[in-house]
Amino acid sequence: MKYISTRGNIHPVSSVEAIKMGMVPQGGLFLPEEIPTISLQQLQQWKNLSYSQLANNIFSLFLKDDFSENEISSITRNAYNREVFDSDEITPLKQLDNQLYIMELFHGPTGAFKDIALQALPQILSGALEKLSITNQLLILVATSGDTGKAALEGFKNVPGTQIVVYYPFQKVSKIQELQMLTTEGDNTHVIGIRGNFDDCQNAVKEIFSDNQFCRYLLEEGYEFSSANSINWGRLFPQIVYYFYAYLSLLKKRQIELSEKINFTVPTGNFGNILAAWYARQMGLPVDKLICASNINKILTDFFQNGVYDRNRPLVSTISPSMDILISSNLERFLFEITDRNEAAINYWMKDLREKGIFELERNLKNKIEEIIFAGYASEKETMDTIQKIYKRYQYLVDPHTAVGLKVYNDFQNLYKDQTKTVVDATASPFKFNQSVLTALIDENNVKNKGELILLQELSNYSGLSIPNNLKDLNEKKIKHNLVYDKKEVRKSLQDILEI
Ligand SMILES: *Cc1c(COP(=O)(O)O)cnc(C)c1O
């Protein structure tokens, strides 16, 4: 299977080339030339597969031209096992009531859903380097709003032939997120704070990718770029697997009939996770609505409601920081697909976005999208209230991102009285955002000014859940990274750490 650009500006390339490049050098995102489809019979046959077996089957659809069956099954077995994830099911499903289920995507090494793709991507990239006979070091640049950074650092730590550089918005991630990143070991890991917000980090990385002169200079020094953000197709397609897995779990537990449609609710930032759900739907998974949940940085809600994407607004820091994003990169892929792959339209909109910070859809297209996507948002207070309400009603603890999803699902429910079974993605462990979660549950004064590690223990005492292993020993770990740069100094930061 070949990979093409959303902007039609590159000849089709192989999967390993697309994943190695990360994005199209002239701008544009890679996606497969054809979307594979899965029949209902096949779904039925997949019902009893383990997560890693299912991943194996789905990975094969996208990688089989370049990787052997053995190679693919070795990747999925290494990524999805009980040593890496603290659940046999990898992404276990919890039932809250007759029609509401939570898919826990946070059982990986860093407590956020990004682990699922980032346990596979480094292996795929290593394979790609070998197949493309690349002897240069691969320089993985990552912009993070908090969770991708640590997940990527863990995935790439000590992977031969790679250097991983993570840019995070300095002082704009949770304390736990920051500690997780700054204590990363490994001799190929680099963490850099940027004075700015996530969009500044993401823009800086994208700009470097398309700076030919700087790329050539690095190439002469023996480095080539790649990306571990969801702009990289290799980050995106592994996420398709858990949507299938959730459906098959419901089928196995006889909660649904084969071919019965279900909804997915996804707390959304860069539009990567929800796009993976859309691809699952497109591949034939019986899915009705995709519910796109935002925090008060509700650019996507406005877009889906009015057809106007307008990023001329301030980015606000929230208690769901991994969704504090105004440039949802993967929307480009979605728009390409929903326009039946109209690259001219994409070029036109992206030009408007670049030059005016705004673009607008025609009404027909907006209506077409509305049949699939319901979008809404949660304010900060609504997010806190939801954490409390869900705990009271179901004794189930959610993090602020997941709470945003549940709030918007509740809005959808109130509006449509929909009876469809719905799976809400739980994108992070509540322990990762213990301060907000505890503040929602107990008197604020008992939370204020307490250290992160005390709060971890208090949340554990309150909920009776044990602290995830990966967070338990954070305070014993040494801080290994301490660099902070201005957003204009990203090139210099690379020269400094690579000593070139
Ligand atoms: C990254 C992240 C999101 C947003 O996912 P996208 O794929 O960027 O839309 C939501 N919640 C958490 C906890 C995250 O880490």
The ligand as an SDF file (V2000), in Angstrom:
LIG
                    3D

 15 15  0  0  0  0  0  0  0  0999 V2000
   -3.2380   13.8920   23.8190 C   0  0  0  0  0  0  0  0  0  0  0  0
   -4.3680   13.8090   24.7410 C   0  0  0  0  0  0  0  0  0  0  0  0
   -5.6750   14.1330   24.3340 C   0  0  0  0  0  0  0  0  0  0  0  0
   -5.9740   14.6550   22.9510 C   0  0  0  0  0  0  0  0  0  0  0  0
   -5.8010   13.6700   21.9510 O   0  0  0  0  0  0  0  0  0  0  0  0
   -5.6440   14.0970   20.4190 P   0  0  0  0  0  0  0  0  0  0  0  0
   -5.2940   12.8590   19.7000 O   0  0  0  0  0  0  0  0  0  0  0  0
   -4.5470   15.1110   20.3790 O   0  0  0  0  0  0  0  0  0  0  0  0
   -6.9490   14.6730   19.9960 O   0  0  0  0  0  0  0  0  0  0  0  0
   -6.7100   13.9510   25.2430 C   0  0  0  0  0  0  0  0  0  0  0  0
   -6.4700   13.5210   26.4990 N   0  0  0  0  0  0  0  0  0  0  0  0
   -5.2300   13.2130   26.9220 C   0  0  0  0  0  0  0  0  0  0  0  0
   -5.0460   12.7690   28.3200 C   0  0  0  0  0  0  0  0  0  0  0  0
   -4.1480   13.3360   26.0600 C   0  0  0  0  0  0  0  0  0  0  0  0
   -2.9200   13.0250   26.4960 O   0  0  0  0  0  0  0  0  0  0  0  0
  1  2  1  0
  2  3  1  0
  2 14  2  0
  3  4  1  0
  3 10  2  0
  4  5  1  0
  5  6  1  0
  6  7  2  0
  6  8  1  0
  6  9  1  0
 10 11  1  0
 11 12  2  0
 12 13  1  0
 12 14  1  0
 14 15  1  0
M  END
$$$$
